[in-house]
Amino acid sequence: MGRVLFILAVLVVVGGAGAWPLSAPRPRFGPADVRALEAGGDAAAGRIVFLAGGCESCHASPGQPDRLRLGGGFELKTPFGSFYPPNISPDREDGIGDWSVGDLANALLSGVSRQGEHYYPAFPYTSYQRLTLDDVRNLAAYLRTLPPVAGRAPPHALSFPFTIRRALGLWKLLFFNKTALEPAPGRGERWRLGRWLVEGPGHCAECHSPRNLLGGIVASRRLTGAPSPDGKGKASDLTSAGLAKWSADDIVEALNSGFTPQGDALGGAMAAVVRNTAQLPPSYREAIAEYLKNLPGSDAPLGPPRPTP
């Protein structure tokens, strides 16, 4: 990701007046949409989105045991500096307590902040864009039930040129398609649910896929494994080839207990993933297993949105 930001920063400088408009943030929803987007929202269904998305893994306040105190500030170390996920608790001063559903939808589906700036793709909106508006409404309803937490996360500690957020607009033109999941006729309901979980809120491809020189996921090798983002080890191949020695039950067990068929415990970032997937309904873990066991290593179009649970 460092090289892409550097290249895009150079393009912004060299392109001048031409590149600047192209790099502008483009939120999907404006002030006129706020009232309509507020209608509805099921907190129980939103908890599922919250768990599937692993929100607490990055946004829980460090140094305390309650994973639902979402004060942010957990340091995400990368070769380009440190990112500090923000406070997303309902605190009205330091968190997102005064955000509308439209604000949350623009963050998740457009990668644009309430202040009209690009989010860095360390926040995996390239996968979250596959949420539906109902998913966003439900997530907003759930987040509003959580305790408010005072205090703001530190600013990101990045060096130039990675501080040039506007350059991300050009990266988005290449790698952020803002499209929903596509239909996949003939697939069953459980497979479709698994695809939504893996390709949408679960954002599995963000860690488990190799990237090109510009930091975009290599479509033909999606989910075939990649070096871990933190530089420690490798995120494994999740396609049917990579999981050939795993049964669907093995995958379900790993997502529930964290133990592999060999009796090893999943560690690193996967420990946080399991902490969340273990709280999903059993049918959701089974759906993930079915999808992965039928997943070729290809650039086939992403499939349909999940059915209503």
N, C-alpha and C positions, 0 to 999 in steps of 0.2 A: 504493500500500500504506500510505502514511502516514495517509491519511484514514480507512482502515478501522480501523487500530489506534487512532486517536484516538476514533472513534465507539464502538468496542467498549470502550475504557477508560472512557468516559463511561457506557456501559450497565452495566458492572460496578459502578461507583460508585452509579448511580441505582437499579439493580435490587436491590442489596444482597443479602439472603439468597436471593432468587429466582434471580439471575443467577449467583451463585457456584457452586452445584452444576452448573448447565448448562455452565459453562466448564471443568469438571474434565478433565484429561488422561485419555484412555481407551486405554491400550495394548491391543493385540489379544491379546497372549500374556502369561501369568503364569508364576510359578515352576514350576508343575506341568507346563508345556509344554516346559521346557528340554531334558530328556533326549530326548524324541521329535524335537524340531527338530534336534538335533545329528546325527542319523543321515544319512549320505550327504554329498554335496558333492564336486564335480568342479572342481579348480582350473583346468583348461584351459577348461571352459565358463564358469567364473567370470571368466576374463580377458575373454571376449566381453562379459559384462555390464558389467565395469569400463570397457572401451573405449566401449561404446555409451552408458554413463551419463556419460562424460566426468569421471570421478572425479578424475583427476589435474589437471584444469584448475583446480579450486578448492583441492584439498587438498595439492598438491605444495609442498614447502618452497620459498619464494621465495629467489632469489639463488644458486641452485646448479643444475647442468644435469640432474641425475638426476630425471626426472619420476616415478619410482617411490619416491622418498623422501617419504612422505606426512605430513610434520610439521605441515602446516597453516600458518596465519598470513598467507596471501595476503589483502590488503585488498580487499574488495568495496565500493566507494564507492557510496552511494545518496543521494538527497535527504534521507533520514531519519537518516543517520549511516553508520558503517562497520561492516560485518560481517566477522568473521575466521573462516573455516572452521577447524574443529578438527583436531588431529592424529588421523588414522585409521590410523597405522602400527601394527604389532603390538607396539609398546612397551607393557609391562604397567603402567608408572607413568603415562606421559603420553599414550599412545595408546589403542587398543582391544584390546590384547593379551589382556586378561582378559574380554572380552565374549563372551557366548554367541551362538549363532545367533539365539536369541530376542531378545536385546538389539538386534541388527542388524535383525531383522525388525520390531520395534516402531518403530525409527527410520525405516526405509524405508516401511513400510506403514501406520503410525499417526501418524508425525510426533511421537513421544514419546521423550524421552531416557531413558537408563538411570536418571537421577535422578528420573524421573517428571514432567518438565516438557515443555511444548509446545516444539517447534522452530519457529523463525521460517520462513515459507515461502520465504525466500531459499534454503533447502535444499528442492529441488523434490519433496518427498514427495507432492504432489498428482498428480504423474506417476509417481513411483516406486511408488506404491501398486498399479500395474498389473503389477508383477513377481509371479511365482509364488513359492511357498515354495522350490521347487527352485532358482529363480534366486537367491534369497537365500542358500541353503546353498552354492551354487556360488561366489557372490561372496565369502562368508566364507572358503571354502577357499582362494581365490586371494589374498585380502588377507593371510592367515596365512603365505603364502610370501614376502612382501615384507620388506625390511629394517626393523627397528625403528628409530625415530628419537626421540631424547630431546628434551624441550622441549614446552611448551604454547603454543598460539596466544594472543594477547592477548584480553581480553574484548571483546565488541562495544561499540563507542562510539556509543551511542544516547542521545537525550535523552528526557525524560518527555513524553508518556505511552507512548512506544514501548518503554520498559523493562518494561511490564506484560505479561509473557508470558501470564498467565492469561486476558487478554482474547482471546488467539488461539483459545481454546476456543469462543467464540461465533462467530468467523469460520469455524471449521471446521464448525460446525453448518450454515452456509449454503453453503460452497463445497468441503468435503472429504467426498466421498460414500463413501469406503472400499469401492469396488466394483471387482471384477475386470473385465477386458475381456469384452464380451458376444459371443455367437456371431453369425456373419454367414454364414448358409447361402448356398452358391453361389459363395463367393469361393475363389480358388485359394490354394495353400500359400504362394507367394511374396508375394502380397498380404497374407496374414495375418502373415507374418514382418515385412513392411514396416510394417504397422500397429503391431505390438508395438514395433518399434524407434523409430518416430516418436512414438507416444503414450505409451510406457512409459519405458524408460531414457533414450532420446534427449531426452526432455522438451522437444521442439521448441516446443510450444504455450506454454510458460512465457515465452518471449521474443517469439514470432511472433504472439501474439493480443492484441487490445485488451482492456482491463479496464474494469469498471464502477466506479461511485463507491465501492463497498466493496472494491475490489481483486480481485474475482472475474473470471475469464475470461468474456467475452461469448460464450455458446455458439454463437449464430448467426453469429459472425464468427471462429470458431476457426481459427487458422493463416492468417488473411487479412492479416497484417502489423500492426505496432505500433511505436511509438517504442521505441528501444533502452532497456533498463533503466538503462544508465549515462548516459542523456541525450544520447548522441552518435549521431546519425543514426537510422535506422529499420531494424527487422528486417523483411525482405521478406515478401511474400505467397507462401505455399508451396502454395496450392491450385492446381488445374489451370488456373484463370483466370490467376493470377499467374505461373504457369510456362508459359503458352501458347506462348511463343517458345522454350522450352527443350525439347529432346527428352529421352527417358529417358537416352540416352547422355551428353547434356550434364550431367545431374544426377550420373550415375555419375562422370564425369570431375571435376566440381567437388568431389565428396566424396573423390576420390582424390588430386588434385593441387592443389586450391584454385583452379583457373583456371575462369573463366566462359566461355561461348561467345564473348564479346566480347574475350577475351584478358586481362581484368582479373583480379587476384588477390583472393580473398576475404580481408578483413582484420578487425580488431577481434576480437570474440568468436568469429566464424566461423573464424578461423585456428586457434584451439584446438580447435574442433569437428573441423575437417579433420585435425588432427594425430592425432585418435583414429579417425575413420571410415576414414582411409587404412590403418589397421592391421586393419580388419575383413576377413573373407573377402569376395572379390569378389561372391559371391551376396548378401551382406547389403546392399551398396551398391545392387545391382540391385533388391533388394526395396524399399528406401526409394524409389527412383525410380519403381517401378511404383505404389506406394501414393500418392505425391504426385501423379503424373500422372492418377490417377483420383479425386482428392480434391476433392469440391465444397465450396464455402464454406457449410457448413450445420451444424446441431446434431444430425446423425444420431448414433445411439448408437455408442459405440466398440465395435469388433469383438472377435474372439476372441483368445485367447493364441496366441503363436507356436507353430509345430510344433517338435518336437525337431530341431535341425540335423543 
